[in-house]
């Protein structure tokens, strides 16, 4: 069961994401209840791997019409 703090949140996301007969727990991978500190630590581990490809990407904007 997804650990929502408030039951109203569970109802909101059930209505938003589930069709009749579906369970919200089927979409549990969409929710991340880790603390912000844990998320920052996980991101910090991958930051070096992500930054060079993004920094080297060049976007070319072409005016057109």
N, CA, C and O atoms as a GROMACS GRO file, in nm:
protein
  260
    1UNK      N    1   0.084  -0.118   0.000
    1UNK     CA    2   0.000   0.000   0.000
    1UNK      C    3   0.089   0.125   0.000
    1UNK      O    4   0.189   0.131   0.072
    2UNK      N    5   0.052   0.221  -0.079
    2UNK     CA    6   0.128   0.346  -0.089
    2UNK      C    7   0.102   0.428   0.038
    2UNK      O    8  -0.013   0.450   0.075
    3UNK      N    9   0.209   0.473   0.106
    3UNK     CA   10   0.194   0.540   0.236
    3UNK      C   11   0.162   0.690   0.227
    3UNK      O   12   0.247   0.773   0.259
    4UNK      N   13   0.042   0.724   0.185
    4UNK     CA   14   0.002   0.864   0.183
    4UNK      C   15  -0.020   0.914   0.325
    4UNK      O   16  -0.071   0.841   0.410
    5UNK      N   17   0.020   1.038   0.351
    5UNK     CA   18   0.000   1.096   0.483
    5UNK      C   19  -0.148   1.123   0.508
    5UNK      O   20  -0.198   1.108   0.619
    6UNK      N   21  -0.218   1.165   0.402
    6UNK     CA   22  -0.360   1.198   0.415
    6UNK      C   23  -0.442   1.110   0.322
    6UNK      O   24  -0.405   1.089   0.206
    7UNK      N   25  -0.552   1.058   0.373
    7UNK     CA   26  -0.639   0.972   0.294
    7UNK      C   27  -0.698   1.048   0.174
    7UNK      O   28  -0.725   0.988   0.070
    8UNK      N   29  -0.716   1.178   0.187
    8UNK     CA   30  -0.767   1.259   0.076
    8UNK      C   31  -0.671   1.256  -0.042
    8UNK      O   32  -0.714   1.260  -0.158
    9UNK      N   33  -0.541   1.248  -0.015
    9UNK     CA   34  -0.442   1.239  -0.124
    9UNK      C   35  -0.459   1.107  -0.199
    9UNK      O   36  -0.450   1.104  -0.322
   10UNK      N   37  -0.482   1.000  -0.126
   10UNK     CA   38  -0.504   0.870  -0.191
   10UNK      C   39  -0.626   0.878  -0.282
   10UNK      O   40  -0.623   0.829  -0.395
   11UNK      N   41  -0.734   0.938  -0.234
   11UNK     CA   42  -0.855   0.951  -0.315
   11UNK      C   43  -0.831   1.035  -0.440
   11UNK      O   44  -0.880   1.001  -0.548
   12UNK      N   45  -0.757   1.144  -0.425
   12UNK     CA   46  -0.727   1.231  -0.539
   12UNK      C   47  -0.651   1.155  -0.647
   12UNK      O   48  -0.689   1.158  -0.764
   13UNK      N   49  -0.544   1.086  -0.607
   13UNK     CA   50  -0.462   1.016  -0.707
   13UNK      C   51  -0.532   0.893  -0.762
   13UNK      O   52  -0.509   0.855  -0.877
   14UNK      N   53  -0.617   0.830  -0.683
   14UNK     CA   54  -0.695   0.717  -0.734
   14UNK      C   55  -0.787   0.765  -0.845
   14UNK      O   56  -0.797   0.703  -0.950
   15UNK      N   57  -0.855   0.876  -0.821
   15UNK     CA   58  -0.946   0.932  -0.921
   15UNK      C   59  -0.869   0.977  -1.045
   15UNK      O   60  -0.917   0.961  -1.158
   16UNK      N   61  -0.752   1.034  -1.026
   16UNK     CA   62  -0.673   1.087  -1.136
   16UNK      C   63  -0.612   0.977  -1.224
   16UNK      O   64  -0.611   0.989  -1.346
   17UNK      N   65  -0.562   0.871  -1.161
   17UNK     CA   66  -0.481   0.773  -1.233
   17UNK      C   67  -0.550   0.640  -1.265
   17UNK      O   68  -0.505   0.568  -1.354
   18UNK      N   69  -0.656   0.607  -1.193
   18UNK     CA   70  -0.712   0.473  -1.205
   18UNK      C   71  -0.843   0.471  -1.282
   18UNK      O   72  -0.930   0.557  -1.266
   19UNK      N   73  -0.854   0.371  -1.366
   19UNK     CA   74  -0.982   0.344  -1.430
   19UNK      C   75  -1.062   0.253  -1.338
   19UNK      O   76  -1.009   0.202  -1.239
   20UNK      N   77  -1.187   0.233  -1.369
   20UNK     CA   78  -1.271   0.149  -1.285
   20UNK      C   79  -1.211   0.009  -1.274
   20UNK      O   80  -1.175  -0.053  -1.375
   21UNK      N   81  -1.199  -0.039  -1.152
   21UNK     CA   82  -1.143  -0.172  -1.128
   21UNK      C   83  -0.992  -0.174  -1.108
   21UNK      O   84  -0.938  -0.277  -1.068
   22UNK      N   85  -0.923  -0.064  -1.135
   22UNK     CA   86  -0.778  -0.058  -1.115
   22UNK      C   87  -0.747  -0.013  -0.973
   22UNK      O   88  -0.828   0.054  -0.909
   23UNK      N   89  -0.630  -0.050  -0.927
   23UNK     CA   90  -0.584  -0.014  -0.793
   23UNK      C   91  -0.472   0.088  -0.804
   23UNK      O   92  -0.389   0.078  -0.894
   24UNK      N   93  -0.468   0.184  -0.716
   24UNK     CA   94  -0.362   0.283  -0.715
   24UNK      C   95  -0.226   0.218  -0.693
   24UNK      O   96  -0.125   0.265  -0.745
   25UNK      N   97  -0.222   0.111  -0.616
   25UNK     CA   98  -0.095   0.043  -0.590
   25UNK      C   99  -0.032  -0.014  -0.717
   25UNK      O  100   0.088  -0.044  -0.719
   26UNK      N  101  -0.110  -0.029  -0.823
   26UNK     CA  102  -0.054  -0.073  -0.952
   26UNK      C  103   0.041   0.032  -1.008
   26UNK      O  104   0.128  -0.001  -1.089
   27UNK      N  105   0.026   0.157  -0.967
   27UNK     CA  106   0.109   0.267  -1.015
   27UNK      C  107   0.205   0.317  -0.906
   27UNK      O  108   0.247   0.433  -0.910
   28UNK      N  109   0.239   0.232  -0.812
   28UNK     CA  110   0.322   0.272  -0.698
   28UNK      C  111   0.457   0.328  -0.741
   28UNK      O  112   0.514   0.411  -0.671
   29UNK      N  113   0.510   0.283  -0.855
   29UNK     CA  114   0.641   0.331  -0.900
   29UNK      C  115   0.639   0.479  -0.940
   29UNK      O  116   0.744   0.539  -0.958
   30UNK      N  117   0.521   0.537  -0.952
   30UNK     CA  118   0.510   0.679  -0.986
   30UNK      C  119   0.533   0.770  -0.866
   30UNK      O  120   0.551   0.891  -0.882
   31UNK      N  121   0.532   0.714  -0.746
   31UNK     CA  122   0.541   0.792  -0.623
   31UNK      C  123   0.675   0.768  -0.555
   31UNK      O  124   0.723   0.655  -0.548
   32UNK      N  125   0.734   0.875  -0.504
   32UNK     CA  126   0.862   0.868  -0.435
   32UNK      C  127   0.848   0.941  -0.302
   32UNK      O  128   0.835   1.064  -0.299
   33UNK      N  129   0.850   0.866  -0.193
   33UNK     CA  130   0.831   0.924  -0.062
   33UNK      C  131   0.961   0.937   0.017
   33UNK      O  132   0.959   0.956   0.138
   34UNK      N  133   1.074   0.927  -0.052
   34UNK     CA  134   1.202   0.945   0.016
   34UNK      C  135   1.216   1.090   0.063
   34UNK      O  136   1.153   1.181   0.008
   35UNK      N  137   1.298   1.109   0.163
   35UNK     CA  138   1.320   1.244   0.213
   35UNK      C  139   1.397   1.326   0.109
   35UNK      O  140   1.470   1.269   0.028
   36UNK      N  141   1.381   1.456   0.110
   36UNK     CA  142   1.458   1.540   0.018
   36UNK      C  143   1.609   1.520   0.031
   36UNK      O  144   1.680   1.524  -0.069
   37UNK      N  145   1.657   1.497   0.153
   37UNK     CA  146   1.800   1.475   0.173
   37UNK      C  147   1.847   1.348   0.101
   37UNK      O  148   1.954   1.347   0.040
   38UNK      N  149   1.767   1.242   0.107
   38UNK     CA  150   1.802   1.118   0.038
   38UNK      C  151   1.800   1.137  -0.113
   38UNK      O  152   1.885   1.082  -0.184
   39UNK      N  153   1.704   1.214  -0.163
   39UNK     CA  154   1.697   1.241  -0.307
   39UNK      C  155   1.817   1.322  -0.354
   39UNK      O  156   1.874   1.294  -0.460
   40UNK      N  157   1.857   1.423  -0.274
   40UNK     CA  158   1.975   1.503  -0.309
   40UNK      C  159   2.101   1.417  -0.311
   40UNK      O  160   2.185   1.432  -0.400
   41UNK      N  161   2.115   1.328  -0.213
   41UNK     CA  162   2.233   1.241  -0.207
   41UNK      C  163   2.238   1.148  -0.328
   41UNK      O  164   2.345   1.128  -0.385
   42UNK      N  165   2.124   1.092  -0.367
   42UNK     CA  166   2.120   1.004  -0.483
   42UNK      C  167   2.154   1.080  -0.610
   42UNK      O  168   2.225   1.029  -0.696
   43UNK      N  169   2.103   1.202  -0.623
   43UNK     CA  170   2.132   1.283  -0.740
   43UNK      C  171   2.280   1.321  -0.745
   43UNK      O  172   2.342   1.321  -0.851
   44UNK      N  173   2.336   1.354  -0.630
   44UNK     CA  174   2.477   1.394  -0.624
   44UNK      C  175   2.568   1.282  -0.675
   44UNK      O  176   2.674   1.310  -0.732
   45UNK      N  177   2.529   1.158  -0.654
   45UNK     CA  178   2.609   1.044  -0.701
   45UNK      C  179   2.611   1.036  -0.854
   45UNK      O  180   2.710   0.990  -0.912
   46UNK      N  181   2.504   1.079  -0.918
   46UNK     CA  182   2.495   1.067  -1.065
   46UNK      C  183   2.522   1.198  -1.136
   46UNK      O  184   2.530   1.201  -1.259
   47UNK      N  185   2.535   1.306  -1.063
   47UNK     CA  186   2.551   1.438  -1.124
   47UNK      C  187   2.668   1.442  -1.222
   47UNK      O  188   2.654   1.496  -1.332
   48UNK      N  189   2.782   1.387  -1.184
   48UNK     CA  190   2.899   1.389  -1.272
   48UNK      C  191   2.877   1.310  -1.400
   48UNK      O  192   2.932   1.345  -1.504
   49UNK      N  193   2.798   1.205  -1.393
   49UNK     CA  194   2.770   1.124  -1.511
   49UNK      C  195   2.674   1.196  -1.606
   49UNK      O  196   2.680   1.176  -1.727
   50UNK      N  197   2.588   1.278  -1.552
   50UNK     CA  198   2.484   1.345  -1.631
   50UNK      C  199   2.534   1.476  -1.690
   50UNK      O  200   2.506   1.507  -1.805
   51UNK      N  201   2.608   1.553  -1.612
   51UNK     CA  202   2.645   1.688  -1.653
   51UNK      C  203   2.724   1.696  -1.784
   51UNK      O  204   2.688   1.777  -1.869
   52UNK      N  205   2.829   1.618  -1.805
   52UNK     CA  206   2.905   1.635  -1.930
   52UNK      C  207   2.821   1.618  -2.056
   52UNK      O  208   2.832   1.700  -2.147
   53UNK      N  209   2.736   1.514  -2.066
   53UNK     CA  210   2.655   1.504  -2.189
   53UNK      C  211   2.560   1.623  -2.207
   53UNK      O  212   2.540   1.671  -2.318
   54UNK      N  213   2.501   1.670  -2.098
   54UNK     CA  214   2.409   1.783  -2.109
   54UNK      C  215   2.485   1.909  -2.145
   54UNK      O  216   2.441   1.986  -2.231
   55UNK      N  217   2.599   1.932  -2.081
   55UNK     CA  218   2.677   2.052  -2.106
   55UNK      C  219   2.731   2.056  -2.248
   55UNK      O  220   2.748   2.164  -2.305
   56UNK      N  221   2.758   1.940  -2.306
   56UNK     CA  222   2.814   1.938  -2.441
   56UNK      C  223   2.707   1.944  -2.550
   56UNK      O  224   2.739   1.959  -2.668
   57UNK      N  225   2.583   1.933  -2.511
   57UNK     CA  226   2.473   1.939  -2.608
   57UNK      C  227   2.449   2.083  -2.648
   57UNK      O  228   2.438   2.172  -2.563
   58UNK      N  229   2.442   2.105  -2.774
   58UNK     CA  230   2.416   2.241  -2.826
   58UNK      C  231   2.280   2.242  -2.893
   58UNK      O  232   2.247   2.155  -2.974
   59UNK      N  233   2.205   2.339  -2.859
   59UNK     CA  234   2.074   2.355  -2.922
   59UNK      C  235   2.084   2.464  -3.026
   59UNK      O  236   2.139   2.571  -2.999
   60UNK      N  237   2.032   2.438  -3.142
   60UNK     CA  238   2.029   2.537  -3.249
   60UNK      C  239   1.885   2.577  -3.272
   60UNK      O  240   1.801   2.495  -3.308
   61UNK      N  241   1.859   2.702  -3.252
   61UNK     CA  242   1.724   2.753  -3.274
   61UNK      C  243   1.719   2.811  -3.414
   61UNK      O  244   1.800   2.896  -3.452
   62UNK      N  245   1.624   2.764  -3.488
   62UNK     CA  246   1.609   2.809  -3.626
   62UNK      C  247   1.480   2.888  -3.638
   62UNK      O  248   1.372   2.836  -3.608
   63UNK      N  249   1.492   3.010  -3.680
   63UNK     CA  250   1.373   3.092  -3.704
   63UNK      C  251   1.313   3.046  -3.835
   63UNK      O  252   1.383   3.034  -3.936
   64UNK      N  253   1.190   3.021  -3.832
   64UNK     CA  254   1.129   2.972  -3.957
   64UNK      C  255   0.985   3.016  -3.968
   64UNK      O  256   0.930   3.087  -3.884
   65UNK      N  257   0.932   2.973  -4.070
   65UNK     CA  258   0.792   3.008  -4.086
   65UNK      C  259   0.744   2.972  -4.221
   65UNK      O  260   0.627   2.994  -4.253
   0.00000   0.00000   0.00000
